[in-house]
Amino acid sequence: MDIKLLHKSNTFSNFGSHKLGSWFSTFSIARRKNGSTLKNSKSLSVVHEHPRIGSDGESEEASGASDEVISPVRLRPKTNNNRRTSQSDISKRLSLPADLRLPESFLNKQAQVLDGPLSRSIRRQSLSEIGFGKMETYTKLDKLGEGTYAMVFKGKSRLTDNLVALKEIRLEHEEGAPCTAIREVSLLKDLKHNNIVTLHDIVHTEKSLTLVFEYLEKDLKQYMDDCGNFLSMNTVKCFLFQLLRGLAYCHGRRILHRDLKPQNLLINERGELKLADFGLARAKSVPIKTFSNEVVTLWYRPPDVLLGSTDYSTSIDMWGVGCIFYEMASGRPLFPGSTVEDELHLIFRTLGTPTEATWPGIESRSEFLAYRFPRYTPESLGSKVPRIGAPGVALLLEFLKFEPKMRISAKDAMRHSYFDSLGPNVHKLPDTASIFTIPGVQLSRTAS
């Protein structure tokens, strides 16, 4: 099976795909020449491309594979030589968002250039002149966090006044860009979904690579903390469905996230939940036995991976979904282990020690036998989290199957009876639409 493996407003949501595609192509070529990391290059160009505008005035996603993109929107011939090209004309021509403020000098300069066919090079030059791909376009505000390779800042776009998240990745002269950054850009440039964080822009300088994301106010862990770790069951259901919706989109494109945890699920004021931080994600292709088992935060890691398996697929994400579902409903982590062995003991104490009947082949695996686990009998998950009801418990158990191939898929989980109360229209939404556009679907602000 040919499967590909896989962190803040939607203003720029579509028009970065061509730019990122061209940028990543350049990045990939350099990376192949220099090994597993990319050396810094001042000549590395950032190319911004935009969606086509359809006959109905709506954006249509353009193919990132094309070498030249011709805009179907042409400026009307000037009947008055003194007529000045308007911002509306240019915005339509370049498929820019309506709230973008174009510089006066740019408006005056573009009147002649944009009369003819719009090639990739002209588009690139025009967007660079507007301010895309330039750090001065963004104002750093508060520092949000710091990791091994990157710092994340709250920022503001001077083009739109919208808040953004700036993920600033340090480039070491000897090592270049971390593989995690390359993976994140290469995957996010092609993912356009309401429940996946949007990558607006990338800025490359000699010392850093900055990824510009849509800004979301908090992550699921912060949201739960603010609620005293007690969410209403309606909120749990809405968050879980959105998580599954984003994952189903990824998995349908043969992409695994591989690092699901509450800290990597971002939430805005409306209650929209979005998958974020694709640094460990992979595009999965044959052969499938090539991936590190050092992925996924310990508490959300499935037992097959804990036992050293590198032969996994979309099932790795589904175990994490089950753990997050339980944590949202109960207010506490399901398997908060401190070591791999401790994590496995917690799993088997709750679900029972696996046997040949529950996990075929497990009793012949040396990694499993080496631990000499006691014969735990399974506990009742329903008694541990009664708020989710019988349908919720049934769905939870489908996520937490020992045998990876027996875990429910994201697509099938969305159709589970647990979600019947959301109504049938949640399954008819376009990818970029929010579930909260459906009448009656909303978060409950009080716990229940």
VOGU-3710 file (C-alpha; in Angstrom, 3 decimals, decimal comma):
1> mdikllhksn> 0,000/0,000/0,000  1,504/3,293/-1,043  0,996/5,518/1,983  2,774/8,801/2,756  3,851/9,347/6,489  3,436/12,844/8,404  2,274/24,491/15,104  -1,523/30,784/14,050  -6,420/33,876/10,854  -7,254/32,306/7,664
11> tfsnfgshkl> -6,455/35,503/5,778  -3,503/33,987/3,963  -4,788/30,439/4,067  -4,545/29,509/0,406  -2,145/31,738/-1,424  1,065/30,302/0,017  0,976/26,884/-1,610  2,954/27,682/-4,758  5,485/29,739/-2,867  6,088/26,955/-0,401
21> gswfstfsia> 6,269/24,371/-3,149  8,981/26,290/-4,973  10,824/27,025/-1,729  10,765/23,401/-0,685  11,928/22,229/-4,117  14,964/24,483/-3,770  15,432/23,301/-0,176  15,234/19,639/-1,197  17,774/19,984/-4,006  20,264/21,632/-1,660
31> rrkngstlkn> 19,561/19,045/0,996  20,267/16,165/-1,378  23,570/17,754/-2,278  24,623/18,308/1,331  23,282/15,246/3,127  20,527/15,171/5,728  20,655/18,887/6,521  20,625/22,012/4,404  23,513/24,477/4,349  22,602/28,136/4,578
41> skslsvvheh> 22,216/29,897/1,289  21,561/33,565/0,720  20,356/32,740/-2,772  17,485/30,620/-1,456  14,375/32,313/-2,795  10,933/32,421/-1,252  8,194/32,140/-3,833  4,620/33,140/-2,992  1,928/31,769/-5,236  -1,815/32,080/-4,965
51> prigsdgese> -5,033/30,241/-5,781  -6,910/30,798/-8,980  -10,117/32,816/-8,895  -13,059/30,890/-10,260  -15,934/32,239/-12,308  -18,034/32,484/-9,170  -15,467/34,749/-7,535  -14,306/32,081/-5,099  -10,731/30,869/-4,770  -9,774/27,609/-6,378
61> easgasdevi> -6,590/25,944/-5,213  -3,983/26,015/-7,965  -1,640/23,151/-8,615  1,728/23,483/-6,949  3,317/21,434/-9,704  2,842/23,935/-12,510  5,842/25,944/-13,646  3,786/28,914/-14,728  0,477/30,097/-13,338  -1,695/32,312/-15,491
71> spvrlrpktn> -4,256/34,288/-13,551  -7,763/34,115/-15,093  -8,429/37,608/-13,714  -7,184/40,321/-16,067  -7,239/44,046/-15,558  -9,786/45,749/-17,778  -8,247/47,854/-20,557  -7,947/51,454/-19,502  -10,277/53,742/-21,356  -8,794/56,711/-19,544
81> nnrrtsqsdi> -5,031/57,053/-19,552  -5,235/58,959/-16,285  -7,127/56,167/-14,546  -5,124/54,801/-11,620  -4,956/51,070/-11,006  -6,923/50,409/-7,827  -6,080/48,189/-4,893  -9,118/46,082/-5,778  -7,736/45,509/-9,290  -4,369/44,355/-7,986
91> skrlslpadl> -5,845/42,252/-5,198  -8,046/40,368/-7,644  -5,193/39,945/-10,096  -2,878/38,464/-7,457  -5,666/36,680/-5,526  -4,857/38,604/-2,351  -7,069/38,836/0,749  -9,407/41,818/0,904  -7,937/43,175/4,150  -4,422/43,458/2,720
101> rlpesflnkq> -3,125/47,024/2,485  -0,967/47,500/-0,600  1,765/50,169/-0,581  1,071/53,236/-2,752  4,381/52,793/-4,565  3,410/49,254/-5,449  0,023/50,310/-6,862  1,663/52,883/-9,130  4,322/50,469/-10,326  2,085/47,498/-11,070
111> aqvldgplsr> -0,307/49,134/-13,551  1,813/48,199/-16,573  3,258/44,927/-15,278  -0,068/43,283/-14,523  -1,709/43,938/-17,895  -0,203/40,813/-19,468  -0,098/37,129/-18,525  1,023/36,599/-14,937  4,006/34,245/-14,827  5,585/32,675/-11,772
121> sirrqslsei> 8,536/35,084/-11,837  6,290/38,176/-12,116  4,082/36,891/-9,309  7,127/36,207/-7,137  8,530/39,687/-7,735  5,179/41,373/-7,102  4,559/39,586/-3,828  8,084/40,234/-2,618  7,545/43,951/-3,271  4,338/43,837/-1,220
131> gfgkmetytk> 6,275/42,416/1,717  5,898/38,650/1,702  9,004/36,670/2,624  10,413/39,642/4,584  10,868/39,765/8,344  10,120/43,499/8,496  6,552/42,668/7,460  5,980/41,120/10,891  6,261/42,692/14,351  7,335/40,436/17,215
141> ldklgegtya> 5,222/40,751/20,351  5,323/38,226/23,207  7,476/35,119/23,405  5,192/32,089/23,562  7,672/29,263/24,001  11,028/27,761/23,164  12,188/24,339/22,034  15,406/22,635/20,999  15,546/24,226/17,565  13,059/27,079/17,659
151> mvfkgksrlt> 11,435/29,921/19,555  7,779/30,831/19,024  6,588/34,429/19,237  3,204/36,070/19,076  3,419/38,579/16,243  1,445/40,935/14,062  1,325/41,305/10,291  1,837/44,887/9,125  -0,045/44,009/5,950  -3,301/42,990/7,620
161> dnlvalkeir> -2,974/43,916/11,329  -3,856/40,284/12,079  -2,059/38,360/14,812  0,291/35,592/13,712  2,564/33,035/15,367  6,228/33,288/14,368  8,172/30,047/14,693  11,798/31,155/14,464  14,171/28,283/13,715  17,857/28,905/14,301
171> leheegapct> 20,141/27,902/11,431  23,517/26,566/12,496  26,273/27,173/9,937  27,489/23,590/10,137  24,104/21,901/10,161  21,643/24,146/8,364  17,894/23,737/8,887  16,725/20,912/11,178  14,984/18,026/9,454  11,899/18,723/11,569
181> airevsllkd> 11,534/22,171/9,968  11,899/20,744/6,474  9,255/18,114/7,212  6,871/20,675/8,681  7,074/23,001/5,681  6,931/20,236/3,094  3,757/18,792/4,596  1,874/21,920/5,693  2,240/23,612/2,312  -0,209/21,087/0,870
191> lkhnnivtlh> -2,658/20,806/3,793  -5,675/23,109/3,526  -8,242/22,226/6,179  -10,204/24,034/8,902  -8,843/21,669/11,540  -5,181/21,985/10,554  -3,136/25,065/11,416  -2,444/27,329/8,420  1,084/28,199/7,332  0,877/31,738/5,905
201> divhtekslt> 4,434/32,626/4,988  8,090/31,653/5,361  10,993/34,038/5,812  14,550/32,845/5,210  17,584/34,803/6,377  21,214/33,870/6,931  20,632/33,125/10,620  17,072/31,856/10,804  14,085/30,336/9,078  10,777/31,787/10,282
211> lvfeylekdl> 7,479/30,013/9,695  4,484/32,351/9,907  1,359/30,591/11,166  -2,168/31,675/11,921  -2,459/32,606/15,595  -4,652/30,637/17,966  -5,175/31,721/21,573  -4,324/28,532/23,461  -3,726/24,815/23,192  -5,984/22,070/24,531
221> kqymddcgnf> -3,872/21,631/27,681  -4,213/25,350/28,504  -7,917/25,260/27,656  -8,483/22,358/30,037  -6,439/24,040/32,787  -8,529/27,202/32,405  -11,690/25,090/32,817  -10,402/23,364/35,943  -9,919/20,184/33,881  -13,668/19,731/33,628
231> lsmntvkcfl> -15,119/20,169/30,144  -18,777/19,802/29,258  -19,501/16,596/27,370  -20,726/18,633/24,422  -17,357/20,406/24,300  -15,537/17,076/24,520  -17,594/15,783/21,614  -16,991/18,878/19,457  -13,251/18,836/20,128  -12,975/15,090/19,485
241> fqllrglayc> -14,886/15,321/16,219  -12,676/18,161/14,987  -9,549/16,198/15,926  -10,820/13,216/13,957  -11,799/15,452/11,050  -8,301/16,903/10,778  -6,703/13,474/11,110  -8,994/11,908/8,522  -7,875/14,619/6,080  -4,210/13,896/6,838
251> hgrrilhrdl> -4,571/10,133/6,734  -6,490/10,365/3,476  -3,371/11,997/2,048  -1,177/9,277/3,538  0,224/11,578/6,231  0,784/10,595/9,861  1,133/13,231/12,588  3,063/11,008/15,040  3,084/13,500/17,933  -0,512/13,887/19,091
261> kpqnlliner> -0,903/15,403/22,560  -3,041/18,214/24,054  -0,169/20,699/23,660  -0,204/20,167/19,888  -3,926/20,850/19,480  -4,618/24,583/19,181  -7,966/26,248/19,903  -9,276/29,676/18,936  -11,989/31,807/20,543  -14,666/30,223/18,378
271> gelkladfgl> -13,762/26,776/19,626  -12,151/25,556/16,429  -9,523/22,921/17,172  -6,534/22,581/14,859  -3,738/20,067/14,529  -0,367/21,744/14,973  3,366/21,063/15,222  4,063/18,730/12,330  7,790/18,554/13,093  7,681/14,796/13,700
281> araksvpikt> 5,167/14,090/10,954  6,054/11,867/8,040  4,966/11,232/4,508  4,681/7,476/4,561  5,590/5,369/1,559  6,731/1,830/0,842  8,668/0,322/2,528  6,913/1,059/5,802  9,501/-0,426/8,191  11,737/2,625/8,215
291> fsnevvtlwy> 10,526/4,866/10,999  11,916/5,692/14,428  10,023/4,415/17,459  11,170/7,503/19,415  8,069/9,460/18,510  4,930/10,574/20,351  5,109/11,850/23,918  5,255/8,847/26,239  1,722/9,188/27,655  0,166/9,028/24,175
301> rppdvllgst> 2,416/6,368/22,674  0,808/3,037/21,674  2,118/-0,238/23,147  3,425/-1,529/19,821  5,703/1,513/19,527  6,665/1,295/23,213  7,826/-2,255/22,507  10,079/-1,027/19,716  7,938/-1,488/16,626  8,800/0,673/13,632
311> dystsidmwg> 6,217/-1,057/11,443  3,243/1,228/11,900  0,697/3,230/10,007  -2,207/5,590/10,792  -2,961/3,467/13,874  -0,196/5,268/15,796  -2,305/8,427/15,759  -5,532/6,671/16,701  -4,168/5,378/20,023  -3,250/8,969/20,881
321> vgcifyemas> -6,793/10,088/20,016  -8,151/7,599/22,543  -5,831/8,881/25,252  -6,823/12,489/24,524  -10,539/11,581/24,472  -10,250/10,033/27,941  -8,239/12,997/29,252  -10,808/15,535/28,027  -13,690/13,565/29,549  -12,071/12,685/32,886
331> grplfpgstv> -9,764/15,660/33,442  -6,692/13,479/33,955  -4,237/11,604/31,714  -5,059/7,971/31,027  -1,530/6,534/31,093  0,863/9,031/32,775  3,945/6,809/32,813  7,417/8,035/33,770  9,369/5,435/31,783  8,611/3,044/28,938
341> edelhlifrt> 8,248/0,136/31,364  6,035/2,167/33,699  3,909/3,245/30,730  3,398/-0,357/29,623  2,467/-1,424/33,169  -0,167/1,340/33,326  -1,611/0,295/29,965  -1,774/-3,397/30,845  -3,180/-2,716/34,338  -6,060/-0,849/32,726
351> lgtpteatwp> -6,685/-2,896/29,583  -5,336/-6,243/30,769  -2,075/-7,918/29,849  -2,257/-8,843/26,149  -2,530/-12,461/25,072  -2,463/-14,235/21,741  -6,233/-13,756/21,625  -6,111/-9,976/22,115  -2,846/-9,367/20,264  -1,778/-12,184/17,922
361> giesrsefla> 1,977/-12,782/17,970  2,647/-10,865/21,179  3,734/-13,910/23,203  6,555/-14,622/20,770  7,994/-11,098/20,872  11,232/-10,952/22,839  10,709/-7,289/23,779  7,414/-8,181/25,459  8,691/-11,344/27,161  11,737/-9,544/28,580
371> yrfprytpes> 9,552/-7,402/30,851  7,829/-10,412/32,501  4,554/-8,543/32,979  2,059/-9,885/35,540  -1,223/-11,208/34,198  -3,355/-8,133/34,769  -7,112/-8,434/34,283  -8,781/-5,544/32,434  -10,540/-2,808/34,373  -13,888/-1,316/33,388
381> lgskvpriga> -13,215/1,877/31,442  -16,876/2,767/31,781  -16,502/3,016/35,549  -13,414/5,219/35,151  -15,147/7,713/32,864  -18,943/7,229/33,158  -19,738/10,700/31,730  -19,197/9,575/28,136  -21,955/6,960/28,284  -22,084/3,574/26,617
391> pgvalllefl> -21,491/4,861/23,038  -18,506/6,885/24,244  -16,985/3,916/26,061  -17,481/1,745/22,992  -15,690/4,309/20,811  -12,883/4,717/23,356  -12,231/0,978/23,314  -12,059/1,060/19,508  -9,179/3,539/19,757  -7,338/1,493/22,394
401> kfepkmrisa> -6,991/-1,854/20,629  -3,666/-3,596/21,231  -3,368/-4,868/17,675  -2,654/-1,795/15,512  -4,661/-2,894/12,482  -7,744/-3,392/14,654  -7,880/0,250/15,826  -10,700/2,257/14,315  -9,761/4,726/11,589  -10,415/8,460/11,903
411> kdamrhsyfd> -12,882/8,305/9,023  -14,881/5,470/10,568  -14,741/7,026/14,045  -16,452/10,174/12,716  -19,414/7,979/11,728  -19,678/6,338/15,162  -23,039/6,627/16,926  -21,359/8,694/19,655  -21,499/11,653/17,256  -25,133/11,222/16,166
421> slgpnvhklp> -26,207/14,257/18,206  -24,109/16,521/15,951  -26,441/15,730/13,062  -25,739/14,497/9,521  -24,546/17,825/8,114  -21,185/17,635/9,885  -20,252/15,007/7,310  -21,127/17,246/4,342  -18,856/20,205/5,083  -16,137/21,358/2,673
431> dtasiftipg> -12,634/20,789/4,031  -12,088/24,456/4,848  -15,469/24,975/6,572  -15,920/24,978/10,344  -18,338/22,615/12,074  -19,665/25,715/13,843  -21,195/26,945/10,590  -23,882/24,299/11,146  -26,880/25,649/13,109  -27,056/24,120/16,569
441> vqlsrtas> -23,439/22,984/16,687  -21,645/25,036/19,324  -19,542/24,684/22,449  -21,225/24,553/25,840  -19,729/27,160/28,140  -20,947/25,349/31,255  -19,785/21,916/32,366  -22,187/19,011/32,219
//
